[in-house]
Amino acid sequence: MKTIVTEMAVIDVIPGKGLMLSEIAPGLSVEDVQKATGAELLISPNLKAIAV
C-alpha cells in the first residue's frame, strides 16, 4: 500500500478501492481536505488527528 503525506492529511492509496483519509491535521475538517484534493475520499473508521 502506498501513502500520500501532506501538511493537511495522510491518505492511503487502496488498490481497487481508492483513496482513504486516515489522518487529518488539527483544525481541519474532512470537507476541507476533500475540497483541496479534488478527489473523492473514503474515510477511515479509525480517522485520527496528525500528531504534531
N, C-alpha and C positions, 0 to 999 in steps of 0.2 A: 504494500500500500504506500502511496506517495502522500506527502503532506505539504500544504501551502501555508507558510507562516508570514503574516504581515503585522503591522502595528495595530491593526484593527481586530484580527481574528486568526485562529488556527482552523484550517479547513482540510479535512481528509478527503482524498480522491478515492472513491469506492468504485472499482471497475464494475461496469454493468448497471450501476445504480445512480451515480452522480457525485455531487459534492456535499459532504456532511460537515456542518458547522459544529466543532467540538469545544472550542474555547472562544471567548469574546472579551475584548478589552473593557475594563471597568468604565462605566459611564455611557457605554454604547448599548443600543438595542439591537435585537435581531433585524429589525426593519432597516436600521442604519447600515448594517453590513450587507443586507440584501440589496439595497439601493446602490451601494458602492461597487458591488461585484457585477451587477447586471445579469447574474445567473441565478437560476432557482436553486436554493439551498435546502438540503434535508437538515433537520435539526436533531442533533444527538439527544437521546433521552437523558444523557449524563452531561449536558451542557454546563460549563463552569466558566468562571472568570479567569482570565490570564493572570498568572502570578507575576506581580511586578516588584 
